[in-house]
Amino acid sequence: MKIIIKILASVLFDKEPQALKTIKKHKVEIENSFVLPKLTNGPIEGVNNHIKVIKRIAYGYNNFKHFRLRILISLKNNVIFFST
């Protein structure tokens, strides 16, 4: 990782100093993304997208309770949603 930061520093320092600061700040998280490549937020993003689709199709529920129930019914077979 130190080699990558040195390379990026030589390339980005003059043009994008903020990008280099961000990379240094999140160094541990970036390293973990290479160590644990199978971890992703994709399934959660899928659930969020599904909820947005229901919201768009519903064109506004008058009652939040009904909206919540519609989401729960729709996601009842989703393992990620209920595996807490």
SERO-4910 file (N, C-alpha, C, O; in steps of 0.05 Angstrom, whole numbers):
BEGIN
 pado doro    nc1    nc2    nc3   cac1   cac2   cac3    cc1    cc2    cc3    oc1    oc2    oc3
  Met    A     17    -24      0      0      0      0     17     25      0     10     45    -12
  Lys    A     40     24     13     58     47     14     68     54    -14     72     77    -21
  Ile    A     73     33    -30     83     37    -57     61     51    -74     67     69    -89
  Ile    A     36     42    -70     14     53    -85     11     83    -78      6     99    -95
  Ile    A     13     89    -52     10    117    -43     33    134    -55     28    157    -62
  Lys    A     57    123    -56     79    138    -68     75    144    -97     80    166   -107
  Ile    A     65    124   -111     59    127   -140     37    148   -144     40    166   -160
  Leu    A     16    145   -128     -6    164   -130      3    192   -122     -6    212   -134
  Ala    A     20    194   -103     30    220    -94     45    234   -116     42    258   -120
  Ser    A     61    219   -131     76    231   -153     57    240   -176     63    259   -190
  Val    A     36    225   -180     17    231   -202     -3    253   -194     -9    271   -209
  Leu    A    -14    250   -169    -37    267   -161    -30    292   -146    -47    310   -143
  Phe    A     -6    294   -135      0    315   -116     -5    343   -128    -17    360   -115
  Asp    A      4    347   -152      1    374   -164    -28    379   -173    -38    401   -171
  Lys    A    -40    357   -184    -67    360   -196    -89    358   -176   -108    375   -176
  Glu    A    -88    338   -159   -110    332   -140   -100    326   -112    -99    303   -104
  Pro    A    -91    346    -98    -81    341    -71   -103    330    -52    -96    315    -33
  Gln    A   -128    337    -56   -150    327    -39   -154    297    -43   -160    283    -23
  Ala    A   -150    287    -67   -153    259    -72   -132    243    -57   -138    222    -45
  Leu    A   -108    253    -56    -86    240    -41    -92    240    -11    -88    220      2
  Lys    A   -102    262     -1   -110    263     27   -131    243     34   -130    230     55
  Thr    A   -151    240     16   -173    221     20   -162    192     20   -170    176     37
  Ile    A   -144    186      2   -133    159      1   -117    154     27   -119    132     38
  Lys    A   -101    173     36    -86    169     61   -105    166     85    -99    150    103
  Lys    A   -126    181     85   -145    180    107   -159    153    109   -163    143    131
  His    A   -166    141     87   -180    116     86   -162     92     79   -171     73     67
  Lys    A   -137     94     86   -117     74     79   -126     46     89   -124     27     74
  Val    A   -134     45    114   -141     19    126   -165      6    112   -165    -17    106
  Glu    A   -185     23    106   -209     12     92   -202      3     64   -213    -18     55
  Ile    A   -184     17     51   -176      9     24   -161    -17     25   -166    -35      8
  Glu    A   -143    -20     44   -128    -45     47   -147    -68     53   -144    -90     43
  Asn    A   -167    -64     70   -186    -85     77   -203    -93     52   -211   -116     50
  Ser    A   -208    -75     34   -223    -82     10   -208   -102     -7   -220   -117    -22
  Phe    A   -181   -102     -6   -166   -122    -21   -163   -148     -5   -161   -169    -18
  Val    A   -163   -147     21   -160   -171     38   -186   -186     38   -186   -211     37
  Leu    A   -209   -172     39   -235   -184     41   -252   -177     16   -271   -162     18
  Pro    A   -244   -187     -7   -258   -178    -32   -287   -188    -35   -302   -177    -51
  Lys    A   -294   -208    -20   -321   -219    -23   -343   -202     -9   -366   -206    -13
  Leu    A   -334   -184      9   -353   -168     24   -362   -144      6   -345   -130     -5
  Thr    A   -387   -141      4   -398   -119    -13   -424   -109     -2   -438   -123     12
  Asn    A   -431    -85     -9   -457    -74     -1   -478    -78    -22   -500    -66    -20
  Gly    A   -472    -94    -42   -491    -98    -64   -518   -109    -56   -538    -98    -65
  Pro    A   -520   -129    -38   -546   -139    -30   -563   -117    -16   -587   -116    -21
  Ile    A   -551   -101      0   -565    -79     14   -575    -59     -6   -597    -48     -4
  Glu    A   -558    -52    -26   -566    -34    -47   -589    -45    -63   -607    -30    -72
  Gly    A   -590    -71    -66   -612    -84    -80   -638    -80    -65   -659    -75    -76
  Val    A   -637    -83    -38   -661    -79    -21   -670    -50    -23   -694    -45    -26
  Asn    A   -651    -32    -21   -658     -3    -24   -671      3    -50   -690     18    -51
  Asn    A   -660     -8    -72   -672     -4    -98   -700    -15   -100   -718     -3   -111
  His    A   -704    -39    -88   -730    -52    -88   -751    -34    -74   -773    -30    -83
  Ile    A   -743    -22    -51   -761     -4    -36   -767     20    -53   -790     30    -53
  Lys    A   -747     31    -67   -752     55    -84   -771     49   -107   -788     65   -114
  Val    A   -769     24   -118   -787     16   -139   -816     15   -129   -834     24   -142
  Ile    A   -819      3   -105   -846      1    -93   -857     29    -88   -880     34    -93
  Lys    A   -840     47    -79   -849     74    -73   -857     88    -99   -877    103    -99
  Arg    A   -842     83   -121   -849     96   -146   -875     85   -158   -891    100   -168
  Ile    A   -878     58   -156   -903     46   -166   -927     54   -149   -949     59   -160
  Ala    A   -923     57   -123   -946     63   -105   -956     91   -109   -979     97   -104
  Tyr    A   -939    109   -119   -947    137   -124   -957    149    -98   -976    166    -99
  Gly    A   -946    142    -76   -952    154    -50   -974    140    -35   -998    144    -41
  Tyr    A   -967    124    -16   -988    112      2   -998    134     21   -982    151     30
  Asn    A  -1023    133     27  -1034    152     46  -1027    144     75  -1026    161     93
  Asn    A  -1022    119     79  -1016    109    105   -989     96    106   -984     77     90
  Phe    A   -971    105    123   -944     94    125   -945     64    133   -928     49    124
  Lys    A   -964     57    149   -966     29    158   -971     10    134   -959    -11    133
  His    A   -988     19    115   -993      3     92   -968      1     74   -962    -20     63
  Phe    A   -954     23     71   -929     24     56   -908      5     68   -896    -11     53
  Arg    A   -905      6     94   -886    -12    108   -894    -41    104   -877    -58     98
  Leu    A   -920    -47    106   -929    -75    103   -924    -84     74   -916   -108     70
  Arg    A   -928    -67     55   -923    -74     27   -893    -81     22   -887   -100      8
  Ile    A   -875    -66     35   -847    -72     33   -840    -98     46   -826   -115     35
  Leu    A   -851   -103     70   -845   -128     84   -856   -152     69   -842   -173     68
  Ile    A   -879   -150     58   -891   -172     43   -873   -177     18   -868   -200     11
  Ser    A   -865   -156      5   -849   -159    -19   -821   -172    -13   -811   -186    -30
  Leu    A   -810   -166     10   -784   -176     17   -784   -200     36   -764   -207     48
  Lys    A   -807   -213     38   -809   -235     58   -791   -258     52   -783   -273     70
  Asn    A   -783   -263     27   -765   -285     20   -737   -276     17   -720   -292      8
  Asn    A   -731   -251     23   -704   -241     20   -688   -248     45   -693   -238     66
  Val    A   -668   -265     42   -652   -274     64   -636   -252     77   -633   -250    101
  Ile    A   -625   -234     60   -609   -212     70   -625   -193     87   -616   -183    108
  Phe    A   -650   -188     79   -667   -169     94   -673   -179    122   -675   -163    140
  Phe    A   -677   -205    125   -686   -216    151   -664   -230    166   -669   -242    187
  Ser    A   -639   -230    157   -617   -243    172   -603   -223    189   -582   -213    181
  Thr    A   -613   -217    212   -601   -198    230   -590   -212    254   -579   -199    272
***
